[in-house]
Amino acid sequence: PALMITNGILIEVKEDSLSCVSTDLENTIKLDIGCKVVKKGNAVIGGKKLISLVKQIPDEEIKITRKDNSIELKCQNSKYSFIMMDYDEFPKFPKFTGDTVLTIEGSKLKKAIGKIKFCIDPEEPRPHFRGGLLDIREDSLNIVATDTKRLSLYRLLLEKGEQKKCKCLLPYKLLSILPSLVDDDAIDISIGKNQISFKYKDTYLVSQLLSGSEDFPDYEKVIPDESKQKEIFIQRDTLLSTLKRISLFTSDRYNKVKISFGKNVAVFAVESPEVGEAQEKMDIEYSGQEQDLAFPPVSLVEFLQLLEGEQVRFGFTSEKTPVLLRDSQQADYLYVAMPLKLE
Protein backbone atom coordinates (compact mmCIF):
# COMPACT_ATOMS: atom_id res chain seq x y z
CA PRO A 1 0.00 0.00 0.00
CA ALA A 2 2.85 2.43 0.74
CA LEU A 3 3.93 2.20 -2.90
CA MET A 4 0.42 3.09 -4.11
CA ILE A 5 1.39 6.75 -3.65
CA THR A 6 3.77 6.42 -6.64
CA ASN A 7 0.66 5.97 -8.82
CA GLY A 8 -0.12 9.61 -8.03
CA ILE A 9 1.02 12.86 -9.62
CA LEU A 10 2.18 15.64 -7.31
CA ILE A 11 0.88 19.06 -8.34
CA GLU A 12 2.74 21.98 -6.77
CA VAL A 13 1.64 25.57 -7.33
CA LYS A 14 4.27 28.24 -6.69
CA GLU A 15 4.39 32.02 -7.28
CA ASP A 16 4.03 31.97 -11.05
CA SER A 17 4.01 28.35 -12.20
CA LEU A 18 2.59 24.91 -11.66
CA SER A 19 4.81 21.83 -11.58
CA CYS A 20 3.77 18.20 -11.99
CA VAL A 21 5.97 15.47 -10.52
CA SER A 22 5.75 11.73 -11.19
CA THR A 23 8.06 8.99 -9.87
CA ASP A 24 8.54 5.22 -9.78
CA LEU A 25 11.36 5.69 -7.19
CA GLU A 26 14.00 4.99 -9.87
CA ASN A 27 12.97 7.71 -12.34
CA THR A 28 11.46 11.05 -11.35
CA ILE A 29 10.00 13.47 -13.93
CA LYS A 30 9.16 17.09 -13.19
CA LEU A 31 7.38 19.36 -15.65
CA ASP A 32 6.93 23.11 -15.12
CA ILE A 33 3.88 24.79 -16.69
CA GLY A 34 3.20 28.51 -16.81
CA CYS A 35 -0.16 29.49 -15.29
CA LYS A 36 -2.09 32.28 -13.53
CA VAL A 37 -1.68 31.63 -9.78
CA VAL A 38 -4.36 32.72 -7.31
CA LYS A 39 -2.99 30.84 -4.29
CA LYS A 40 0.03 28.59 -3.65
CA GLY A 41 -0.51 24.96 -2.61
CA ASN A 42 0.05 21.31 -3.42
CA ALA A 43 -1.83 18.04 -3.84
CA VAL A 44 -1.34 14.45 -5.00
CA ILE A 45 -3.99 12.86 -7.22
CA GLY A 46 -4.26 9.58 -9.15
CA GLY A 47 -2.00 9.80 -12.19
CA LYS A 48 -3.61 7.50 -14.75
CA LYS A 49 -7.13 8.91 -14.31
CA LEU A 50 -5.86 12.51 -14.43
CA ILE A 51 -3.80 11.90 -17.59
CA SER A 52 -6.68 10.08 -19.31
CA LEU A 53 -9.08 12.93 -18.47
CA VAL A 54 -6.76 15.75 -19.55
CA LYS A 55 -6.08 14.00 -22.87
CA GLN A 56 -9.80 14.03 -23.60
CA ILE A 57 -10.59 17.60 -22.47
CA PRO A 58 -10.77 20.10 -25.38
CA ASP A 59 -7.80 22.47 -25.67
CA GLU A 60 -9.18 25.22 -23.46
CA GLU A 61 -8.48 26.91 -20.12
CA ILE A 62 -8.73 24.71 -16.99
CA LYS A 63 -9.30 26.10 -13.49
CA ILE A 64 -7.85 23.94 -10.67
CA THR A 65 -9.20 24.42 -7.13
CA ARG A 66 -8.48 22.61 -3.87
CA LYS A 67 -11.55 21.85 -1.73
CA ASP A 68 -11.07 20.00 1.57
CA ASN A 69 -9.72 16.59 0.52
CA SER A 70 -10.42 16.89 -3.20
CA ILE A 71 -9.14 18.72 -6.27
CA GLU A 72 -11.65 20.23 -8.66
CA LEU A 73 -11.01 20.79 -12.37
CA LYS A 74 -13.37 23.17 -14.17
CA CYS A 75 -13.52 24.04 -17.85
CA GLN A 76 -16.36 25.79 -19.71
CA ASN A 77 -19.36 23.48 -19.17
CA SER A 78 -17.63 20.68 -17.22
CA LYS A 79 -16.58 20.03 -13.63
CA TYR A 80 -14.52 17.08 -12.31
CA SER A 81 -13.42 16.29 -8.78
CA PHE A 82 -10.57 13.96 -7.73
CA ILE A 83 -10.09 12.61 -4.18
CA MET A 84 -6.61 13.64 -2.98
CA MET A 85 -3.91 11.15 -1.96
CA ASP A 86 -1.65 11.66 1.07
CA TYR A 87 0.84 14.43 0.21
CA ASP A 88 3.17 13.50 3.12
CA GLU A 89 3.67 10.03 1.71
CA PHE A 90 4.74 11.21 -1.75
CA PRO A 91 8.53 10.74 -2.20
CA LYS A 92 10.52 13.96 -1.99
CA PHE A 93 12.15 15.11 -5.23
CA PRO A 94 15.65 13.58 -5.30
CA LYS A 95 18.44 15.91 -4.26
CA PHE A 96 20.80 15.94 -7.19
CA THR A 97 24.45 16.90 -7.00
CA GLY A 98 26.16 16.61 -10.34
CA ASP A 99 27.85 18.75 -12.96
CA THR A 100 26.52 19.39 -16.45
CA VAL A 101 28.89 17.28 -18.47
CA LEU A 102 27.24 17.52 -21.85
CA THR A 103 24.67 19.38 -23.93
CA ILE A 104 23.39 17.43 -26.92
CA GLU A 105 20.61 17.65 -29.49
CA GLY A 106 17.61 15.56 -28.45
CA SER A 107 17.21 14.15 -31.97
CA LYS A 108 20.76 12.73 -31.88
CA LEU A 109 20.37 11.19 -28.42
CA LYS A 110 17.01 9.61 -29.34
CA LYS A 111 18.50 8.15 -32.50
CA ALA A 112 21.49 6.68 -30.63
CA ILE A 113 19.25 5.04 -28.00
CA GLY A 114 17.00 3.57 -30.69
CA LYS A 115 20.00 2.03 -32.45
CA ILE A 116 21.48 0.13 -29.47
CA LYS A 117 18.54 -0.72 -27.19
CA PHE A 118 17.76 -4.05 -28.87
CA CYS A 119 21.04 -5.52 -27.56
CA ILE A 120 20.10 -5.05 -23.89
CA ASP A 121 18.69 -7.95 -21.88
CA PRO A 122 16.65 -6.35 -19.03
CA GLU A 123 16.34 -9.77 -17.31
CA GLU A 124 20.11 -10.39 -17.18
CA PRO A 125 21.18 -10.96 -13.52
CA ARG A 126 24.46 -9.05 -13.92
CA PRO A 127 23.69 -5.31 -13.73
CA HIS A 128 26.34 -4.30 -16.29
CA PHE A 129 24.39 -6.14 -19.01
CA ARG A 130 20.98 -4.76 -17.99
CA GLY A 131 21.60 -1.28 -19.34
CA GLY A 132 23.41 0.81 -21.93
CA LEU A 133 26.88 2.27 -21.38
CA LEU A 134 27.21 6.03 -21.84
CA ASP A 135 30.89 6.65 -22.55
CA ILE A 136 31.71 10.36 -22.84
CA ARG A 137 35.13 11.08 -24.35
CA GLU A 138 37.03 14.17 -25.43
CA ASP A 139 35.56 14.26 -28.91
CA SER A 140 32.79 11.66 -28.96
CA LEU A 141 29.89 10.14 -27.08
CA ASN A 142 29.64 6.37 -27.43
CA ILE A 143 26.44 4.55 -26.46
CA VAL A 144 27.01 0.79 -26.23
CA ALA A 145 24.88 -2.24 -25.37
CA THR A 146 25.64 -5.95 -25.20
CA ASP A 147 23.95 -9.14 -24.00
CA THR A 148 27.29 -11.09 -24.28
CA LYS A 149 26.29 -12.72 -27.60
CA ARG A 150 26.13 -9.47 -29.56
CA LEU A 151 27.10 -5.81 -29.19
CA SER A 152 25.93 -2.56 -30.77
CA LEU A 153 27.73 0.78 -30.67
CA TYR A 154 26.56 4.18 -31.84
CA ARG A 155 29.10 7.01 -31.88
CA LEU A 156 28.20 10.71 -31.81
CA LEU A 157 30.98 13.16 -32.61
CA LEU A 158 31.29 16.12 -30.21
CA GLU A 159 33.19 19.40 -30.19
CA LYS A 160 36.59 18.48 -28.81
CA GLY A 161 37.54 19.35 -25.24
CA GLU A 162 34.23 20.78 -24.04
CA GLN A 163 33.17 17.90 -21.79
CA LYS A 164 34.68 15.80 -19.00
CA LYS A 165 35.38 12.14 -19.67
CA CYS A 166 32.86 9.94 -17.94
CA LYS A 167 31.31 6.45 -18.05
CA CYS A 168 27.96 5.43 -16.59
CA LEU A 169 25.31 2.74 -17.01
CA LEU A 170 21.81 3.80 -18.06
CA PRO A 171 18.97 1.46 -16.98
CA TYR A 172 16.78 -0.10 -19.68
CA LYS A 173 13.68 1.62 -18.29
CA LEU A 174 15.34 5.05 -18.55
CA LEU A 175 16.26 4.30 -22.17
CA SER A 176 12.59 3.47 -22.79
CA ILE A 177 11.28 6.66 -21.10
CA LEU A 178 13.74 9.25 -22.39
CA PRO A 179 12.97 9.23 -26.15
CA SER A 180 9.26 9.87 -25.48
CA LEU A 181 10.01 12.89 -23.25
CA VAL A 182 12.19 14.95 -25.57
CA ASP A 183 12.09 16.23 -29.12
CA ASP A 184 14.91 17.66 -31.24
CA ASP A 185 16.03 20.54 -29.00
CA ALA A 186 19.11 20.63 -26.79
CA ILE A 187 19.27 18.52 -23.61
CA ASP A 188 21.62 19.25 -20.69
CA ILE A 189 22.96 16.03 -19.18
CA SER A 190 24.34 16.08 -15.63
CA ILE A 191 25.97 13.08 -13.98
CA GLY A 192 26.38 12.56 -10.24
CA LYS A 193 27.75 9.65 -8.22
CA ASN A 194 24.77 7.33 -8.75
CA GLN A 195 22.27 9.54 -10.56
CA ILE A 196 21.90 11.18 -13.94
CA SER A 197 19.65 14.11 -14.86
CA PHE A 198 18.31 15.37 -18.18
CA LYS A 199 17.10 18.98 -18.42
CA TYR A 200 15.06 19.75 -21.50
CA LYS A 201 13.02 22.96 -21.89
CA ASP A 202 10.64 22.84 -18.88
CA THR A 203 11.12 19.11 -18.27
CA TYR A 204 13.54 17.64 -15.74
CA LEU A 205 14.23 13.90 -15.42
CA VAL A 206 16.37 12.38 -12.65
CA SER A 207 17.20 8.68 -12.82
CA GLN A 208 19.16 6.21 -10.70
CA LEU A 209 22.19 4.83 -12.54
CA LEU A 210 22.97 1.12 -12.60
CA SER A 211 26.04 0.14 -10.64
CA GLY A 212 28.79 -1.76 -12.42
CA SER A 213 29.94 0.53 -15.25
CA GLU A 214 33.49 -0.56 -14.35
CA ASP A 215 32.46 -4.19 -15.05
CA PHE A 216 31.12 -3.40 -18.52
CA PRO A 217 33.26 -5.25 -21.09
CA ASP A 218 36.11 -3.37 -22.75
CA TYR A 219 33.99 -3.02 -25.86
CA GLU A 220 36.79 -1.76 -28.09
CA LYS A 221 38.60 -5.08 -27.61
CA VAL A 222 35.41 -6.92 -28.63
CA ILE A 223 35.12 -5.03 -31.95
CA PRO A 224 37.09 -6.95 -34.61
CA ASP A 225 39.93 -5.30 -36.50
CA GLU A 226 38.47 -4.62 -39.95
CA SER A 227 41.87 -4.80 -41.63
CA LYS A 228 42.16 -8.49 -40.67
CA GLN A 229 38.67 -9.44 -41.86
CA LYS A 230 37.39 -10.79 -45.14
CA GLU A 231 34.57 -8.53 -46.23
CA ILE A 232 31.51 -8.72 -48.44
CA PHE A 233 29.21 -5.84 -49.40
CA ILE A 234 25.55 -6.82 -49.73
CA GLN A 235 22.42 -4.79 -50.51
CA ARG A 236 20.70 -4.31 -47.16
CA ASP A 237 17.16 -4.82 -48.48
CA THR A 238 18.09 -8.01 -50.32
CA LEU A 239 19.83 -9.50 -47.29
CA LEU A 240 16.99 -8.51 -44.97
CA SER A 241 14.23 -9.98 -47.13
CA THR A 242 16.21 -13.20 -47.65
CA LEU A 243 16.70 -13.65 -43.89
CA LYS A 244 13.04 -12.89 -43.16
CA ARG A 245 11.84 -15.52 -45.66
CA ILE A 246 14.27 -18.19 -44.60
CA SER A 247 13.64 -17.61 -40.88
CA LEU A 248 10.05 -18.82 -41.41
CA PHE A 249 11.56 -22.33 -41.43
CA THR A 250 13.21 -22.00 -38.02
CA SER A 251 11.61 -22.97 -34.69
CA ASP A 252 12.43 -22.49 -31.01
CA ARG A 253 14.53 -25.68 -31.02
CA TYR A 254 16.07 -25.22 -34.47
CA ASN A 255 16.75 -21.52 -34.59
CA LYS A 256 19.74 -21.31 -36.92
CA VAL A 257 20.42 -20.05 -40.43
CA LYS A 258 23.62 -21.25 -42.08
CA ILE A 259 25.35 -18.83 -44.45
CA SER A 260 27.95 -20.26 -46.85
CA PHE A 261 30.16 -17.77 -48.67
CA GLY A 262 31.79 -19.14 -51.84
CA LYS A 263 33.18 -17.68 -55.06
CA ASN A 264 30.71 -14.92 -56.02
CA VAL A 265 27.82 -16.65 -54.23
CA ALA A 266 26.24 -16.75 -50.77
CA VAL A 267 23.93 -19.64 -49.84
CA PHE A 268 21.43 -19.25 -46.99
CA ALA A 269 19.99 -22.49 -45.61
CA VAL A 270 17.74 -23.68 -42.79
CA GLU A 271 17.06 -27.33 -41.90
CA SER A 272 14.41 -27.94 -39.27
CA PRO A 273 12.93 -31.39 -38.51
CA GLU A 274 9.89 -29.57 -37.10
CA VAL A 275 9.16 -27.21 -40.02
CA GLY A 276 11.06 -28.19 -43.15
CA GLU A 277 13.96 -26.89 -45.22
CA ALA A 278 14.73 -23.69 -47.12
CA GLN A 279 17.62 -22.52 -49.27
CA GLU A 280 18.30 -19.29 -51.15
CA LYS A 281 21.31 -18.31 -53.26
CA MET A 282 22.52 -14.75 -53.70
CA ASP A 283 25.07 -13.38 -56.18
CA ILE A 284 27.86 -11.48 -54.42
CA GLU A 285 31.32 -10.17 -55.25
CA TYR A 286 33.67 -12.45 -53.33
CA SER A 287 36.84 -14.27 -54.32
CA GLY A 288 38.20 -15.33 -50.92
CA GLN A 289 38.23 -18.81 -49.43
CA GLU A 290 34.93 -20.53 -48.65
CA GLN A 291 33.45 -19.80 -45.23
CA ASP A 292 30.43 -21.19 -43.36
CA LEU A 293 28.77 -19.17 -40.57
CA ALA A 294 25.57 -19.72 -38.56
CA PHE A 295 23.33 -17.29 -36.65
CA PRO A 296 19.90 -17.09 -35.09
CA PRO A 297 18.26 -15.12 -37.95
CA VAL A 298 16.66 -12.56 -35.63
CA SER A 299 20.11 -11.42 -34.42
CA LEU A 300 20.92 -10.21 -37.96
CA VAL A 301 17.39 -9.05 -38.83
CA GLU A 302 17.11 -6.75 -35.78
CA PHE A 303 20.28 -4.89 -36.76
CA LEU A 304 19.52 -4.71 -40.49
CA GLN A 305 16.09 -3.20 -39.76
CA LEU A 306 17.81 -0.31 -37.95
CA LEU A 307 20.47 0.28 -40.61
CA GLU A 308 19.69 3.22 -42.90
CA GLY A 309 22.24 2.81 -45.70
CA GLU A 310 21.62 0.85 -48.89
CA GLN A 311 24.60 -1.47 -48.48
CA VAL A 312 25.90 -3.42 -45.49
CA ARG A 313 29.50 -4.43 -44.90
CA PHE A 314 29.67 -8.02 -43.62
CA GLY A 315 33.11 -8.75 -42.14
CA PHE A 316 34.37 -12.11 -40.80
CA THR A 317 37.55 -14.10 -40.12
CA SER A 318 36.31 -17.56 -39.09
CA GLU A 319 33.26 -19.47 -37.83
CA LYS A 320 34.50 -19.09 -34.23
CA THR A 321 35.19 -15.33 -34.13
CA PRO A 322 32.78 -12.39 -34.04
CA VAL A 323 31.49 -10.86 -37.27
CA LEU A 324 31.24 -7.11 -37.75
CA LEU A 325 28.35 -5.51 -39.61
CA ARG A 326 28.02 -1.84 -40.44
CA ASP A 327 26.87 0.57 -43.12
CA SER A 328 29.28 0.30 -46.05
CA GLN A 329 29.77 4.08 -46.11
CA GLN A 330 30.09 5.07 -42.44
CA ALA A 331 31.49 3.43 -39.32
CA ASP A 332 29.70 5.35 -36.55
CA TYR A 333 27.15 2.57 -36.08
CA LEU A 334 28.61 -0.91 -35.53
CA TYR A 335 27.17 -4.32 -34.75
CA VAL A 336 29.17 -7.31 -33.54
CA ALA A 337 27.59 -10.79 -33.43
CA MET A 338 29.03 -14.12 -32.29
CA PRO A 339 28.29 -16.96 -34.74
CA LEU A 340 26.63 -20.16 -33.48
CA LYS A 341 28.50 -23.48 -33.53
CA LEU A 342 28.30 -25.24 -36.86
CA GLU A 343 26.99 -28.81 -36.75
C-alpha positions, 0 to 999 in steps of 0.5 A, spaced: 500 500 500 505 504 501 507 504 494 500 506 491 502 513 492 507 512 486 501 511 482 499 519 483 502 525 480 504 531 485 501 538 483 505 543 486 503 551 485 508 556 486 508 564 485 508 563 477 508 556 475 505 549 476 509 543 476 507 536 476 511 530 478 511 523 477 516 517 480 517 510 480 522 511 485 527 509 480 525 515 475 522 522 477 520 526 472 518 534 473 514 538 468 513 546 469 507 549 466 506 557 466 499 558 469 495 564 472 496 563 480 491 565 485 494 561 491 500 557 492 498 549 494 500 542 493 496 536 492 497 528 490 492 525 485 491 519 481 495 519 475 492 514 470 485 517 471 488 525 471 492 523 464 486 520 461 481 525 463 486 531 460 487 527 454 480 528 452 478 535 455 478 540 449 484 544 448 481 550 453 483 553 459 482 549 466 481 552 473 484 547 478 481 548 485 483 545 492 476 543 496 477 539 503 480 533 501 479 533 493 481 537 487 476 540 482 477 541 475 473 546 471 472 548 464 467 551 460 461 546 461 464 541 465 466 540 472 470 534 475 473 532 482 478 527 484 479 525 491 486 527 494 492 522 496 496 523 502 501 528 500 506 526 506 507 520 503 509 522 496 517 521 495 521 527 496 524 530 489 531 527 489 536 531 491 541 531 485 548 533 485 552 533 479 555 537 474 553 538 467 557 534 463 554 535 456 549 538 452 546 534 446 541 535 441 535 531 443 534 528 436 541 525 436 540 522 443 534 519 441 537 516 434 542 513 438 538 510 443 534 507 438 540 504 435 542 500 441 537 498 445 535 491 442 542 488 444 540 489 452 537 484 456 533 487 461 532 480 465 540 479 465 542 478 472 548 481 472 547 489 472 552 491 467 548 487 461 541 490 464 543 497 461 546 501 456 553 504 457 554 512 456 561 513 454 563 520 454 570 522 451 574 528 449 571 528 442 565 523 442 559 520 445 559 512 445 552 509 447 554 501 447 549 495 449 551 488 449 547 481 452 554 477 451 552 474 444 552 481 440 554 488 441 551 494 438 555 501 438 553 508 436 558 514 436 556 521 436 561 526 434 562 532 439 566 538 439 573 536 442 575 538 449 568 541 451 566 535 456 569 531 461 570 524 460 565 519 464 562 512 463 555 510 466 550 505 465 543 507 463 537 502 466 533 499 460 527 503 463 530 510 462 532 508 455 525 506 454 522 513 457 527 518 455 525 518 447 518 519 449 520 525 453 524 529 448 524 532 441 529 535 437 532 541 442 538 541 446 538 537 452 543 538 458 545 532 461 548 532 468 551 526 472 552 525 479 555 519 483 549 514 482 544 519 478 543 522 472 539 528 470 536 530 463 534 537 463 530 539 457 526 545 456 521 545 462 522 538 463 527 535 468 528 527 469 532 524 474 534 517 474 538 512 478 544 509 474 545 502 474 552 500 478 557 496 475 559 501 469 566 498 471 564 491 469 562 493 462 566 489 457 572 493 454 567 493 448 573 496 443 577 489 444 570 486 442 570 489 436 574 486 430 579 489 426 576 490 420 583 490 416 584 483 418 577 481 416 574 478 409 569 482 407 563 482 403 558 488 401 551 486 400 544 490 398 541 491 405 534 490 403 536 483 399 539 481 405 533 482 410 528 480 405 532 473 404 533 472 412 526 474 413 523 468 408 528 463 410 527 464 418 520 462 417 523 455 417 526 455 423 523 454 430 524 455 437 529 448 437 532 449 431 533 456 430 539 457 426 540 459 419 547 457 415 550 462 411 555 459 406 560 464 402 563 461 396 566 464 389 561 470 387 555 466 391 552 466 398 547 460 400 542 461 406 539 455 408 535 452 414 534 445 416 528 444 421 525 437 422 519 440 425 518 445 419 522 443 413 527 446 409 529 452 405 535 454 401 536 461 397 542 463 393 545 470 392 550 473 387 555 477 391 562 479 389 567 475 393 573 471 391 576 469 398 576 462 401 569 458 402 566 460 409 560 457 413 557 461 418 551 460 422 546 465 426 539 465 429 536 469 424 533 474 428 540 477 431 541 479 424 534 481 422 534 486 428 540 490 426 539 490 419 532 493 420 535 499 424 540 500 418 539 506 414 544 505 408 543 501 402 549 497 403 551 493 409 559 491 410 559 483 412 566 482 415 568 475 418 575 471 419 572 464 421 566 461 424 568 461 431 570 469 431 565 475 431 562 478 425 562 485 424 556 488 420 556 496 419 553 501 413 558 500 407 559 508 407 560 510 415 562 506 421 559 510 426 554 505 427 557 498 428 554 491 430 558 485 432 555 478 433 558 471 435 556 466 430 553 459 433 556 453 432 556 449 426 553 442 426 
